[in-house]
Amino acid sequence: MSTRPTPSYGFDGSPFVVTCICLTGGLFTGGGLALFRSPSLSLKIMASVVVLLGILLVFLSGSYFYYVKLGKMRRRDAMLALVDWTGTETVLDIGTGRGLLMIGAAQRLVTGKSIGIDIWDANDMHGNNSESTLRNAELEGVLDRVEVRNEDACAMSFPDGTFEVVLSNLCLHNIPTPQGRAQACREIARVLKPGGSAVICDKSNTKEYAQAFAAAGLVVECLPAVFDGSLRRIVKAVKNR
């Protein structure tokens, strides 16, 4: 019997590097426990440090794999739940990658459209390319409600007030300068329609985003940090009508 293909939303960063970290942690833990048998107090202290380091490495790599398999799905659902959907929205997903948020939004649409933009950097996500994104949309049954574009978040080509919803997960921190990140936030504010919402999730710089959105006249809400395999913070910003 043939099995139906399932969508793959990718590995953020390098799975090879994280696997090596996990194996190193296991070796440290095992080696430290073996060293702990020594009668020397100094060696026991050293062994304790090595074991703790090994456990930390295993925990970090385990958290990564948890996020890839389960955490990012829960993060997507938490972000999309912050929008009052009508099904008619035009949605923008910045840094769409394999399309997790873009497709999740499209599943909530009836007559609307979900557009994902990216620069398709394989360093950000293993095997990152637009073909994989569209394949996922096809497998999820929303290909007719999505579009992908190669766009820079700091200089988007969309007219002012194009979108009711703008989403982004773990993208804006890749912009290397505070000035660049602030410019991306101004671009988000520009392309939002009056009354539209931006929901931005990232592992760092969220205070910067909140300040930039507030300076652009948006009403900002910073949600408490939550751990879902990585520590995430969500900023929601609403454009005044």
FIFI-810413 format. One record per residue: residue in three letters; x, y, z of N, C-alpha, C, O in turn. Coordinates in pm, whole numbers, padded with zeros to 5 digits, always signed. Example, Ala and Ser with C-alpha at 12.3 -4.5 7.8 and 13.67 -1.06 7.14 Angstrom:
ALA+01319-00569+00780+01230-00450+00780+01320-00330+00780+01424-00332+00846SER+01285-00225+00708+01367-00106+00714+01290+00003+00787+01341+00114+00804
//
This chain:
MET+00084-00120+00000+00000+00000+00000+00088+00125+00000+00187+00133+00073SER+00050+00223-00083+00124+00348-00086+00072+00441+00022-00047+00443+00052THR+00161+00517+00081+00123+00612+00185+00121+00752+00127+00204+00787+00042ARG+00027+00833+00174+00015+00970+00125+00129+01055+00180+00155+01051+00300PRO+00199+01131+00094+00306+01217+00145+00253+01318+00246+00139+01363+00235THR+00334+01351+00343+00296+01450+00444+00386+01572+00431+00501+01560+00391PRO+00334+01689+00466+00417+01809+00456+00534+01805+00554+00524+01746+00662SER+00643+01868+00515+00760+01880+00601+00792+02027+00620+00816+02099+00523TYR+00792+02072+00746+00815+02213+00773+00960+02241+00814+00990+02348+00867GLY+01048+02145+00790+01190+02173+00793+01254+02178+00931+01187+02176+01034PHE+01386+02183+00927+01469+02195+01045+01531+02334+01047+01608+02370+00957ASP+01498+02410+01150+01559+02542+01164+01708+02524+01193+01745+02449+01282GLY+01792+02594+01117+01935+02578+01135+01984+02447+01076+01932+02401+00975SER+02085+02386+01139+02146+02264+01087+02117+02146+01177+02163+02145+01292PRO+02042+02044+01131+02019+01925+01213+02148+01848+01241+02159+01782+01344PHE+02245+01856+01149+02373+01786+01169+02446+01843+01290+02499+01768+01373VAL+02449+01977+01299+02518+02041+01412+02451+02004+01543+02519+01974+01641VAL+02318+02005+01547+02246+01974+01670+02265+01827+01708+02276+01794+01826THR+02268+01738+01609+02295+01597+01637+02434+01579+01697+02452+01500+01790CYS+02532+01652+01644+02668+01645+01699+02670+01696+01844+02740+01640+01928ILE+02594+01802+01872+02586+01854+02009+02527+01749+02102+02575+01730+02214CYS+02421+01681+02056+02358+01578+02137+02454+01464+02167+02463+01417+02280LEU+02527+01418+02064+02624+01309+02082+02737+01352+02176+02782+01274+02260THR+02781+01477+02160+02886+01529+02249+02837+01532+02393+02910+01497+02486GLY+02712+01573+02412+02655+01573+02546+02650+01434+02606+02678+01416+02724GLY+02613+01336+02524+02610+01198+02572+02748+01149+02611+02764+01081+02712LEU+02849+01183+02530+02986+01143+02561+03036+01210+02688+03101+01146+02770PHE+03005+01338+02705+03045+01409+02826+02980+01346+02949+03045+01327+03052THR+02852+01315+02937+02781+01257+03051+02839+01121+03088+02866+01094+03205GLY+02858+01036+02987+02915+00904+03013+03056+00910+03066+03091+00841+03161GLY+03138+00997+03003+03276+01010+03049+03285+01067+03189+03369+01024+03269GLY+03198+01163+03221+03198+01222+03354+03158+01121+03461+03216+01119+03569LEU+03059+01037+03430+03017+00935+03526+03128+00833+03550+03146+00786+03662ALA+03201+00800+03444+03314+00707+03460+03424+00770+03544+03484+00704+03630LEU+03451+00896+03519+03555+00967+03593+03518+00984+03740+03605+00994+03826PHE+03388+00989+03768+03341+01010+03905+03379+00895+03998+03378+00911+04120ARG+03413+00779+03941+03452+00664+04023+03590+00679+04084+03629+00602+04172SER+03664+00779+04038+03798+00800+04090+03793+00838+04239+03702+00910+04281PRO+03890+00790+04318+03893+00828+04461+03937+00972+04484+03922+01024+04595SER+03990+01037+04381+04041+01174+04396+03925+01273+04403+03837+01272+04317LEU+03925+01359+04506+03820+01459+04520+03820+01558+04404+03715+01596+04353SER+03941+01599+04363+03948+01696+04252+03892+01636+04124+03826+01706+04047LEU+03916+01508+04100+03862+01444+03981+03709+01428+03992+03638+01438+03892LYS+03660+01404+04114+03515+01396+04131+03448+01530+04102+03341+01534+04041ILE+03512+01638+04145+03459+01771+04116+03458+01796+03966+03360+01846+03910MET+03570+01762+03901+03579+01778+03756+03472+01693+03686+03409+01737+03590ALA+03453+01570+03736+03353+01481+03677+03213+01540+03689+03133+01530+03596SER+03184+01600+03802+03053+01660+03822+03028+01772+03721+02919+01783+03666VAL+03130+01855+03697+03118+01963+03600+03095+01907+03460+03012+01957+03384VAL+03170+01802+03425+03158+01741+03292+03019+01681+03274+02959+01694+03167VAL+02968+01613+03378+02834+01553+03369+02728+01661+03352+02638+01647+03269LEU+02737+01768+03430+02639+01876+03418+02643+01940+03280+02538+01973+03223LEU+02765+01957+03226+02777+02013+03091+02715+01919+02989+02645+01963+02897GLY+02739+01789+03005+02682+01691+02914+02530+01691+02919+02464+01685+02815ILE+02473+01697+03040+02327+01700+03055+02270+01825+02989+02166+01819+02925LEU+02339+01939+03006+02294+02064+02945+02292+02053+02793+02196+02097+02729LEU+02397+01994+02735+02403+01979+02589+02292+01887+02539+02231+01914+02436VAL+02267+01778+02611+02159+01686+02572+02024+01757+02582+01939+01741+02495PHE+02005+01835+02689+01879+01908+02705+01857+02007+02592+01747+02016+02536LEU+01961+02082+02557+01948+02183+02451+01915+02118+02317+01829+02167+02244SER+01984+02008+02285+01957+01942+02158+01820+01874+02160+01750+01872+02058GLY+01781+01818+02275+01648+01760+02286+01538+01864+02270+01435+01837+02208SER+01561+01983+02326+01465+02092+02311+01451+02132+02165+01341+02163+02119TYR+01562+02131+02094+01559+02164+01951+01470+02066+01875+01384+02107+01797PHE+01491+01937+01896+01414+01837+01824+01267+01840+01866+01178+01814+01784TYR+01241+01872+01993+01102+01887+02036+01037+02003+01964+00923+01991+01918TYR+01107+02114+01953+01051+02230+01883+01022+02197+01737+00916+02232+01685VAL+01116+02128+01671+01099+02096+01529+00977+02008+01507+00903+02029+01410LYS+00955+01911+01595+00847+01814+01574+00713+01859+01630+00609+01833+01569LEU+00712+01927+01745+00587+01962+01810+00576+02110+01845+00471+02172+01824GLY+00683+02167+01896+00677+02303+01948+00638+02406+01844+00561+02497+01873LYS+00692+02394+01723+00662+02496+01622+00516+02490+01579+00458+02592+01541MET+00454+02371+01585+00311+02360+01554+00228+02432+01661+00132+02502+01630ARG+00266+02413+01786+00195+02480+01895+00217+02631+01890+00127+02709+01921ARG+00338+02672+01851+00365+02815+01837+00280+02875+01727+00221+02982+01744ARG+00272+02806+01614+00186+02853+01504+00042+02872+01551-00020+02975+01524ASP-00010+02771+01621-00150+02779+01666-00170+02893+01764-00273+02960+01760ALA-00072+02916+01852-00082+03025+01950-00081+03160+01879-00155+03251+01918MET+00002+03174+01777+00008+03301+01704-00121+03325+01626-00175+03436+01628LEU-00170+03223+01558-00290+03241+01476-00414+03265+01563-00510+03327+01518ALA-00411+03214+01687-00525+03234+01777-00538+03379+01821-00642+03418+01876LEU-00435+03460+01799-00440+03601+01837-00511+03688+01734-00526+03809+01753VAL-00555+03626+01625-00624+03699+01518-00772+03659+01517-00805+03541+01528ASP-00859+03757+01505-01002+03730+01491-01034+03710+01342-01060+03805+01269TRP-01031+03584+01300-01042+03553+01158-01186+03565+01107-01281+03526+01175THR-01199+03620+00987-01328+03621+00918-01325+03531+00795-01430+03494+00743GLY-01206+03496+00748-01192+03415+00628-01170+03495+00502-01148+03439+00395THR-01176+03629+00514-01162+03714+00396-01029+03791+00395-01007+03875+00308GLU-00943+03764+00492-00822+03844+00509-00720+03822+00396-00714+03715+00335THR-00642+03925+00372-00519+03913+00295-00405+03912+00397-00391+04005+00477VAL-00325+03805+00393-00228+03777+00500-00086+03778+00442-00064+03733+00329LEU+00007+03831+00520+00149+03828+00483+00226+03753+00590+00214+03783+00709ASP+00306+03654+00548+00396+03583+00637+00539+03618+00599+00585+03584+00490ILE+00609+03688+00688+00745+03733+00661+00844+03629+00710+00843+03590+00827GLY+00932+03583+00619+01025+03476+00651+00952+03343+00655+00965+03267+00752THR+00875+03315+00553+00783+03202+00556+00852+03067+00562+00793+02971+00613GLY+00976+03056+00511+01044+02926+00514+00966+02821+00438+00937+02837+00320ARG+00932+02711+00507+00854+02605+00444+00703+02633+00448+00624+02547+00410GLY+00665+02752+00494+00525+02794+00483+00437+02762+00602+00315+02761+00589LEU+00496+02736+00718+00417+02694+00834+00306+02794+00867+00189+02755+00877LEU+00340+02921+00884+00240+03022+00918+00154+03058+00797+00033+03075+00811MET+00215+03069+00682+00139+03103+00562+00029+03001+00537-00085+03037+00507ILE+00063+02873+00548-00034+02766+00524-00136+02760+00637-00255+02740+00611GLY-00091+02776+00761-00184+02777+00874-00288+02887+00860-00405+02868+00890ALA-00243+03005+00813-00337+03114+00789-00431+03080+00674-00551+03105+00683ALA-00377+03023+00566-00460+02989+00449-00571+02890+00486-00679+02894+00427GLN-00544+02803+00583-00645+02707+00626-00762+02774+00696-00869+02714+00712ARG-00743+02898+00737-00850+02974+00804-00921+03068+00708-01011+03142+00749LEU-00882+03066+00582-00939+03159+00484-01045+03090+00396-01040+02970+00373VAL-01138+03171+00350-01241+03124+00256-01221+03195+00121-01205+03130+00018THR-01224+03327+00125-01202+03405+00004-01074+03487+00010-01040+03555-00087GLY-01002+03481+00121-00880+03559+00136-00760+03493+00070-00773+03390+00002LYS-00643+03553+00090-00519+03501+00033-00406+03516+00133-00400+03613+00208SER-00316+03418+00133-00202+03417+00224-00075+03421+00140-00050+03332+00059ILE+00006+03525+00162+00129+03544+00085+00249+03526+00177+00254+03585+00285GLY+00344+03444+00135+00466+03423+00212+00586+03481+00139+00604+03458+00019ILE+00668+03556+00212+00790+03610+00152+00911+03557+00227+00905+03528+00346ASP+01022+03546+00154+01147+03498+00213+01259+03533+00117+01235+03568+00001ILE+01382+03524+00167+01499+03534+00079+01562+03396+00061+01665+03382-00004TRP+01497+03293+00120+01532+03152+00098+01678+03124+00132+01752+03068+00051ASP+01719+03162+00254+01855+03137+00303+01859+03000+00369+01792+02976+00469ALA+01938+02909+00312+01948+02772+00365+02014+02768+00501+02002+02667+00572ASN+02086+02874+00542+02145+02877+00675+02040+02893+00784+02059+02850+00897ASP+01926+02956+00749+01819+02975+00845+01735+02849+00861+01686+02820+00970MET+01718+02775+00752+01640+02651+00756+01698+02553+00656+01723+02588+00541HIS+01718+02430+00700+01776+02327+00614+01687+02303+00492+01567+02278+00506GLY+01747+02309+00372+01671+02284+00250+01566+02389+00220+01461+02358+00165ASN+01595+02514+00257+01497+02622+00241+01486+02663+00095+01584+02710+00037ASN+01368+02646+00036+01344+02692-00100+01194+02702-00124+01114+02637-00056SER+01157+02784-00222+01016+02810-00247+00942+02688-00301+00822+02674-00279GLU+01013+02600-00370+00949+02479-00422+00897+02391-00310+00787+02336-00320SER+00975+02376-00204+00930+02296-00089+00809+02360-00021+00720+02291+00028THR+00808+02494-00018+00696+02566+00042+00567+02539-00035+00464+02509+00025LEU+00573+02551-00166+00455+02528-00249+00412+02382-00244+00292+02352-00251ARG+00507+02291-00232+00473+02150-00219+00395+02126-00091+00298+02050-00091ASN+00437+02190+00019+00363+02177+00144+00221+02233+00130+00125+02174+00181ALA+00208+02347+00062+00076+02406+00041-00014+02311-00039-00134+02299-00012GLU+00045+02245-00138-00032+02149-00218-00078+02032-00132-00193+01990-00139LEU+00013+01979-00050-00021+01865+00036-00127+01902+00140-00207+01818+00180GLU-00126+02030+00183-00224+02075+00282-00355+02119+00218-00450+02155+00288GLY-00361+02118+00085-00485+02150+00016-00519+02298+00008-00635+02334-00007VAL-00416+02384+00017-00442+02529+00015-00365+02600-00096-00347+02722-00090LEU-00319+02527-00195-00234+02586-00298-00304+02702-00369-00238+02796-00413ASP-00436+02694-00382-00511+02800-00451-00526+02926-00366-00574+03028-00416ARG-00487+02920-00239-00504+03036-00151-00372+03095-00105-00369+03179-00015VAL-00261+03050-00166-00130+03100-00122-00049+03152-00241-00077+03122-00357GLU+00052+03231-00207+00147+03282-00305+00280+03302-00234+00281+03345-00118VAL+00390+03273-00299+00522+03297-00239+00600+03393-00327+00591+03390-00450ARG+00677+03479-00260+00758+03579-00331+00895+03590-00266+00910+03567-00146ASN+00993+03626-00347+01126+03658-00296+01127+03808-00264+01133+03891-00354GLU+01123+03840-00136+01113+03981-00094+01200+04004+00029+01218+03915+00112ASP+01254+04124+00038+01330+04169+00154+01234+04239+00250+01163+04331+00212ALA+01233+04194+00376+01141+04251+00474+01165+04399+00498+01075+04470+00543CYS+01285+04447+00469+01318+04589+00492+01276+04679+00377+01277+04801+00390ALA+01239+04619+00264+01200+04701+00147+01099+04623+00065+01128+04579-00046MET+00979+04607+00119+00878+04527+00052+00812+04606-00061+00800+04728-00054SER+00771+04534-00165+00714+04599-00284+00564+04621-00274+00505+04679-00365PHE+00500+04575-00167+00355+04586-00155+00313+04732-00131+00383+04806-00063PRO+00199+04772-00187+00148+04907-00160+00109+04924-00013+00091+04826+00059ASP+00098+05047+00029+00052+05078+00165-00085+05015+00189-00170+05012+00100GLY-00105+04965+00312-00235+04916+00352-00285+04795+00274-00402+04788+00239THR-00195+04700+00245-00234+04582+00166-00294+04471+00251-00383+04400+00203PHE-00249+04455+00375-00279+04334+00452-00359+04362+00579-00335+04459+00650GLU-00455+04273+00605-00524+04275+00734-00442+04209+00843-00454+04244+00961VAL-00357+04113+00805-00277+04037+00902-00134+04024+00850-00113+03989+00734VAL-00036+04051+00937+00105+04025+00907+00159+03935+01017+00142+03962+01136LEU+00224+03826+00976+00280+03728+01068+00429+03713+01045+00477+03733+00933SER+00502+03677+01149+00643+03645+01132+00692+03566+01253+00666+03604+01367ASN+00763+03457+01227+00817+03374+01334+00966+03351+01311+01006+03299+01207LEU+01047+03389+01409+01192+03366+01406+01257+03414+01277+01336+03343+01216CYS+01222+03534+01238+01278+03590+01114+01355+03719+01137+01470+03730+01096LEU+01293+03816+01203+01350+03951+01207+01484+03957+01280+01565+04047+01253HIS+01510+03863+01371+01639+03866+01441+01756+03840+01345+01871+03871+01377ASN+01728+03782+01227+01833+03757+01130+01882+03885+01062+01989+03886+01001ILE+01805+03993+01073+01850+04122+01021+01960+04173+01115+01934+04187+01235PRO+02080+04200+01066+02196+04215+01155+02202+04342+01239+02273+04344+01339THR+02131+04449+01200+02145+04576+01272+02013+04620+01333+01907+04588+01279PRO+02018+04694+01444+01895+04750+01502+01822+04841+01404+01699+04845+01400GLN+01899+04916+01323+01837+05006+01226+01760+04925+01120+01652+04965+01079GLY+01818+04813+01079+01750+04728+00980+01624+04666+01037+01522+04658+00968ARG+01631+04620+01161+01512+04560+01224+01402+04664+01243+01284+04634+01224ALA+01440+04785+01281+01341+04892+01296+01277+04926+01161+01157+04953+01153GLN+01357+04924+01055+01304+04950+00922+01204+04841+00882+01100+04872+00822ALA+01234+04715+00914+01140+04606+00885+01008+04627+00959+00901+04604+00904CYS+01016+04672+01083+00893+04699+01160+00814+04814+01098+00691+04810+01094ARG+00885+04916+01050+00816+05027+00984+00748+04980+00855+00639+05025+00821GLU+00813+04889+00784+00754+04832+00663+00628+04751+00696+00529+04756+00624ILE+00634+04676+00806+00515+04601+00850+00401+04697+00880+00287+04674+00838ALA+00431+04804+00952+00328+04903+00984+00273+04966+00855+00153+04992+00845ARG+00359+04990+00759+00316+05054+00634+00219+04967+00555+00119+05016+00503VAL+00249+04836+00546+00166+04749+00460+00040+04700+00531-00046+04639+00468LEU+00027+04726+00661-00095+04690+00733-00209+04785+00698-00188+04906+00684LYS-00328+04731+00683-00447+04813+00668-00486+04871+00804-00453+04812+00907PRO-00554+04985+00808-00608+05034+00934-00697+04927+00999-00783+04869+00934GLY-00674+04902+01127-00744+04796+01198-00676+04661+01186-00718+04565+01251GLY-00571+04651+01103-00500+04525+01085-00407+04492+01200-00370+04580+01278SER-00369+04365+01210-00286+04316+01321-00158+04254+01270-00157+04182+01170ALA-00048+04283+01340+00079+04215+01318+00107+04128+01440+00097+04175+01553VAL+00143+04002+01416+00178+03910+01525+00319+03859+01495+00341+03782+01401ILE+00415+03904+01576+00556+03877+01551+00612+03797+01668+00600+03837+01783CYS+00673+03683+01637+00734+03599+01739+00883+03588+01712+00925+03567+01598ASP+00964+03602+01817+01108+03590+01798+01174+03552+01930+01113+03560+02036LYS+01300+03510+01919+01374+03469+02039+01453+03584+02100+01506+03571+02210SER+01461+03697+02029+01534+03814+02080+01481+03939+02011+01407+03931+01912ASN+01519+04054+02065+01490+04185+02005+01343+04224+02007+01305+04321+01941THR+01259+04152+02080+01116+04183+02076+01085+04321+02136+00988+04385+02095LYS+01164+04367+02233+01144+04502+02287+01170+04607+02179+01102+04709+02172GLU+01270+04580+02095+01297+04669+01982+01175+04677+01890+01134+04786+01849TYR+01118+04561+01859+01003+04559+01769+00887+04638+01829+00821+04716+01761ALA+00863+04616+01958+00753+04685+02025+00772+04835+02020+00677+04909+01995GLN+00895+04882+02043+00923+05025+02040+00905+05082+01900+00852+05192+01883ALA+00950+05006+01799+00937+05053+01661+00791+05059+01618+00750+05154+01551PHE+00712+04960+01658+00570+04961+01624+00499+05077+01694+00416+05147+01634ALA+00532+05097+01821+00470+05208+01895+00506+05342+01832+00421+05431+01823ALA+00632+05357+01789+00674+05481+01725+00602+05504+01593+00585+05618+01549ALA+00558+05394+01529+00484+05405+01403+00334+05425+01427+00257+05432+01332GLY+00294+05435+01554+00156+05465+01587+00067+05344+01610-00054+05359+01621LEU+00125+05224+01617+00046+05105+01641+00025+05083+01791+00105+05128+01873VAL-00082+05016+01825-00110+04979+01964-00046+04844+01990-00076+04745+01922VAL+00045+04839+02088+00132+04723+02105+00099+04647+02231+00072+04705+02336GLU+00101+04514+02219+00086+04425+02334+00200+04323+02332+00219+04253+02232CYS+00277+04315+02441+00386+04218+02453+00340+04103+02541+00310+04123+02659LEU+00334+03983+02486+00287+03868+02561+00402+03807+02642+00518+03821+02605PRO+00369+03738+02752+00474+03675+02833+00551+03570+02755+00497+03504+02666ALA+00680+03554+02788+00763+03453+02723+00711+03313+02757+00671+03286+02870VAL+00714+03225+02657+00668+03087+02674+00773+02994+02616+00833+03025+02513PHE+00797+02879+02682+00894+02780+02631+00819+02671+02557+00732+02604+02613ASP+00854+02652+02430+00794+02545+02351+00902+02468+02274+00883+02428+02160GLY+01015+02450+02341+01133+02393+02278+01239+02499+02259+01358+02470+02259SER+01196+02622+02244+01282+02740+02252+01202+02849+02322+01079+02845+02323LEU+01272+02944+02380+01203+03050+02453+01155+03153+02353+01235+03214+02284ARG+01025+03172+02345+00967+03262+02246+00897+03379+02314+00847+03368+02426ARG+00895+03489+02243+00819+03606+02288+00737+03656+02171+00786+03663+02058ILE+00614+03690+02196+00524+03736+02091+00488+03882+02115+00453+03922+02226VAL+00496+03961+02008+00451+04099+02009+00332+04109+01913+00342+04071+01797LYS+00221+04162+01964+00106+04188+01878+00089+04339+01866+00089+04411+01966ALA+00076+04387+01743+00060+04530+01719-00059+04552+01627-00072+04486+01524VAL-00146+04644+01664-00268+04673+01588-00262+04815+01537-00232+04909+01611LYS-00291+04831+01409-00289+04964+01347-00422+05034+01370-00528+04976+01345ASN-00418+05156+01417-00540+05233+01443-00620+05252+01317-00564+05268+01208ARG-00750+05250+01331-00840+05269+01217-00840+05416+01173-00910+05452+01078
//
